[in-house]
Amino acid sequence: MINKKEREWQLAKPIIDRLFKEGIISFDEWYFMILSLRKKLDLLTI
């Protein structure tokens, strides 16, 4: 079963990816957003 944090990740990740693919944000911004979101949702596995 998917918990609330994993669901938020599944909803936000494609939006962040689309911003990068369309050239709206740089790779560095994309990477920082992904890490920040994973940290906020306690999904970091590092």
C-alpha distances in whole Angstrom, upper triangle without the diagonal:
4,6,10,12,10,10,14,14,13,16,18,19,20,23,24,24,26,29,30,30,32,34,34,33,34,32,32,31,28,27,28,26,23,23,24,21,19,21,20,17,17,16,19,19,23
4,7,8,6,6,10,11,10,12,15,15,17,19,20,21,23,25,26,27,29,31,30,29,30,28,29,27,24,24,24,22,19,20,20,17,15,18,17,13,14,13,16,17,21
4,6,5,6,9,10,11,13,15,16,18,20,20,22,24,25,26,28,30,31,30,29,30,28,28,27,24,24,23,21,19,19,19,15,14,16,15,11,12,11,15,16,20
4,6,5,6,9,10,11,12,14,17,17,18,20,22,23,25,26,28,29,28,27,28,27,27,25,22,22,22,19,17,18,17,14,13,15,13,9,11,12,15,17,21
4,5,5,6,9,10,11,12,15,16,16,18,20,21,22,24,26,27,26,24,25,24,24,22,19,19,18,16,14,14,13,10,9,11,9,6,8,8,12,14,17
4,5,5,6,9,10,10,13,15,15,17,19,20,21,23,25,26,25,24,25,23,23,22,19,18,18,16,13,14,14,11,9,12,11,8,10,8,12,13,17
4,5,5,6,9,10,12,13,15,16,18,19,21,22,24,26,24,23,25,24,24,22,19,20,20,17,15,16,16,12,12,15,13,10,13,11,15,17,20
4,5,5,6,8,11,11,12,14,16,17,19,20,22,23,22,21,22,22,22,19,17,17,17,14,12,14,13,9,10,13,11,8,11,11,14,17,20
4,5,5,6,9,10,10,12,14,15,16,18,20,21,20,19,20,19,19,17,14,14,15,12,9,11,11,8,8,11,10,8,10,9,12,14,17
4,6,6,7,9,11,11,13,15,16,17,19,21,20,19,21,20,21,19,16,16,17,14,12,14,15,11,11,14,14,11,14,12,14,16,19
4,6,7,7,10,11,12,14,16,17,18,20,19,18,20,20,21,18,15,17,17,14,12,15,15,11,12,16,14,12,16,14,17,19,22
4,6,5,6,9,10,11,13,15,16,17,16,15,17,16,17,15,12,13,14,10,9,12,12,9,10,13,12,11,14,13,15,18,20
4,5,5,6,9,10,11,12,14,16,15,14,15,14,15,13,10,11,12,9,7,11,12,9,10,13,13,12,15,13,14,16,18
4,5,5,6,9,10,10,12,14,14,14,15,15,17,15,11,13,15,12,11,14,15,12,14,17,17,16,18,16,18,20,22
4,5,5,6,9,10,11,13,11,11,14,14,16,13,10,13,14,11,11,14,14,12,14,17,17,16,19,18,19,22,23
4,5,5,7,9,10,11,10,9,11,11,12,10,7,9,11,8,8,11,12,10,12,15,15,15,18,16,17,20,21
4,5,5,6,9,10,10,9,11,10,12,11,7,10,12,10,9,13,14,13,14,17,18,17,20,18,18,20,21
4,5,5,6,9,9,9,11,12,14,13,10,13,15,13,12,16,17,15,17,20,20,20,23,21,22,24,25
4,6,5,6,5,6,9,10,12,10,8,12,13,11,12,15,16,15,17,20,20,20,23,21,22,24,25
4,5,5,6,5,6,7,10,8,6,10,12,11,11,14,16,15,17,20,20,21,23,21,21,23,23
4,5,8,8,9,9,13,12,10,13,15,14,14,17,19,18,20,23,23,23,26,23,23,25,26
4,6,8,10,11,14,13,12,15,17,16,16,20,21,20,22,25,25,25,28,26,26,28,29
4,5,7,9,12,11,10,14,15,15,16,19,20,20,22,24,25,26,28,26,26,28,28
4,7,10,12,10,10,13,14,13,15,18,18,18,21,23,23,24,26,25,25,28,28
4,7,8,6,6,10,11,10,12,15,15,16,18,20,20,22,24,23,22,25,24
4,5,5,6,9,10,11,12,14,15,16,18,20,21,23,24,23,22,24,23
4,5,5,6,9,10,10,12,14,15,16,18,20,21,22,21,19,21,20
4,5,5,6,9,10,11,12,14,15,16,18,20,21,20,18,20,19
4,5,5,6,9,10,10,12,14,15,16,18,20,19,18,20,19
4,6,5,6,9,10,11,12,14,15,17,18,17,16,18,18
4,5,5,6,9,10,11,12,14,16,16,15,13,15,15
4,5,5,6,8,10,10,12,14,15,14,13,16,15
4,6,5,6,8,10,10,12,14,13,13,16,16
4,6,5,6,9,10,11,12,11,10,13,13
4,5,5,6,9,10,10,9,8,11,10
4,5,5,6,9,10,10,9,13,13
4,5,5,6,8,8,9,13,14
4,5,5,6,5,5,9,11
4,5,5,6,6,9,10
4,6,8,9,13,14
4,5,8,11,14
4,6,9,11
4,6,9
4,6
4
